[in-house]
Amino acid sequence: MKKCIEIPSIPKAGPYSHAVCGGGLVFVSGNVAINAETGEKIVGDIPAATRLILKNIGMVLTGAGSSVDKVVKTTVFLTDMGKFGEMNGAYGEVFGENPPARSCVGVKELPAGFDIEIEVIALA
């Protein structure tokens, strides 16, 4: 059974769910660096953007009855693969020991001029 999760404090820009639960998994939509409290965007500071995105993803996972500790797979989209090391450092702060599987994809551009987007799959 499919269950859509919406977190009112996290902005979204379109007809999609913040997350969808099904089959014992939580699929979290791609998140960009928007501060859920202020609406402020972070562009140009990959470490800060990575931390904020993972914080927002944590809020979505909590709303879905899961947590960052239950993440099994992430996909990171970067507009500049030269910033991989910066992302990797901040990412490692959240997923230190026993990190999830990960893919990192270089993309030409992301919506609204963002330079990083992250999506995750977690255990419910």
C-alpha positions as CSV (number, residue, x, y, z in Angstrom):
1,M,0.0,0.0,0.0
2,K,1.3,3.4,-1.0
3,K,1.2,6.3,1.6
4,C,2.2,9.9,0.6
5,I,4.0,12.0,3.1
6,E,3.7,15.8,3.2
7,I,5.7,18.0,5.6
8,P,4.0,21.4,5.8
9,S,7.1,23.3,6.9
10,I,9.2,22.1,3.9
11,P,8.6,24.0,0.7
12,K,8.0,22.2,-2.5
13,A,7.7,23.4,-6.1
14,G,5.3,21.1,-7.9
15,P,2.9,18.2,-7.9
16,Y,4.9,15.6,-6.0
17,S,5.0,14.2,-2.5
18,H,7.9,14.9,-0.1
19,A,8.1,11.1,0.4
20,V,6.2,8.0,-0.5
21,C,6.1,4.9,1.8
22,G,5.5,1.4,0.4
23,G,6.9,-2.1,0.7
24,G,8.7,-1.3,4.0
25,L,10.6,1.6,2.3
26,V,10.5,5.4,2.3
27,F,11.3,7.1,-1.0
28,V,12.2,10.7,-0.3
29,S,12.0,13.1,-3.3
30,G,15.0,15.2,-4.3
31,N,15.7,18.0,-1.9
32,V,17.5,21.3,-2.6
33,A,18.9,23.7,-0.1
34,I,16.0,25.8,1.1
35,N,15.8,26.7,4.8
36,A,12.4,25.3,6.0
37,E,12.1,28.1,8.6
38,T,13.1,31.2,6.6
39,G,12.7,30.1,3.0
40,E,16.3,31.2,2.3
41,K,18.1,29.4,-0.5
42,I,21.7,28.3,-0.2
43,V,23.6,28.4,-3.5
44,G,27.4,28.5,-3.9
45,D,28.2,26.9,-0.5
46,I,28.1,23.1,-1.1
47,P,29.0,22.1,2.5
48,A,26.3,24.3,4.0
49,A,23.8,23.2,1.3
50,T,24.5,19.6,1.9
51,R,24.0,19.9,5.7
52,L,20.7,21.8,5.2
53,I,19.4,19.3,2.7
54,L,20.2,16.4,4.9
55,K,18.6,18.2,7.9
56,N,15.4,18.7,5.8
57,I,15.5,15.1,4.6
58,G,15.7,14.1,8.3
59,M,12.5,16.0,8.9
60,V,10.8,14.2,6.1
61,L,12.0,10.8,7.3
62,T,10.8,11.6,10.8
63,G,7.4,12.5,9.4
64,A,7.3,9.2,7.6
65,G,8.2,7.3,10.8
66,S,11.8,6.7,9.8
67,S,15.1,8.4,10.4
68,V,18.5,9.3,8.8
69,D,20.0,6.2,10.5
70,K,17.7,4.0,8.3
71,V,18.8,5.5,5.0
72,V,20.0,2.7,2.7
73,K,20.6,4.6,-0.6
74,T,21.2,8.2,-1.6
75,T,21.6,9.9,-4.9
76,V,23.4,13.2,-5.0
77,F,23.1,15.5,-8.0
78,L,25.9,18.1,-8.5
79,T,26.2,20.8,-11.1
80,D,30.0,20.9,-10.5
81,M,31.7,17.6,-9.9
82,G,34.7,19.7,-8.8
83,K,32.8,20.3,-5.6
84,F,32.5,16.6,-4.9
85,G,35.1,16.8,-2.0
86,E,33.2,19.6,-0.3
87,M,29.9,17.7,-0.5
88,N,31.6,14.5,0.6
89,G,33.0,16.1,3.8
90,A,29.7,17.5,4.9
91,Y,27.9,14.3,3.9
92,G,30.3,12.3,6.0
93,E,29.4,14.4,9.0
94,V,25.8,13.0,8.8
95,F,26.6,9.5,7.5
96,G,29.8,8.8,9.3
97,E,29.9,5.1,10.3
98,N,27.9,2.5,8.2
99,P,26.9,5.0,5.5
100,P,24.3,4.1,2.9
101,A,25.0,3.2,-0.6
102,R,25.4,6.3,-2.8
103,S,25.5,7.5,-6.3
104,C,26.7,11.0,-7.3
105,V,25.8,12.3,-10.7
106,G,27.1,15.4,-12.4
107,V,24.2,17.3,-14.0
108,K,24.1,20.4,-16.3
109,E,21.7,22.3,-14.1
110,L,19.1,22.0,-11.4
111,P,15.8,23.9,-10.9
112,A,16.0,27.5,-9.7
113,G,19.7,27.7,-10.0
114,F,20.5,25.2,-7.2
115,D,23.9,23.5,-7.4
116,I,23.1,20.3,-5.3
117,E,20.1,18.0,-4.9
118,I,19.8,14.9,-2.8
119,E,17.2,12.1,-2.8
120,V,17.2,9.1,-0.5
121,I,15.6,5.7,0.1
122,A,15.2,4.5,3.7
123,L,13.8,1.7,5.7
124,A,10.3,2.5,7.1
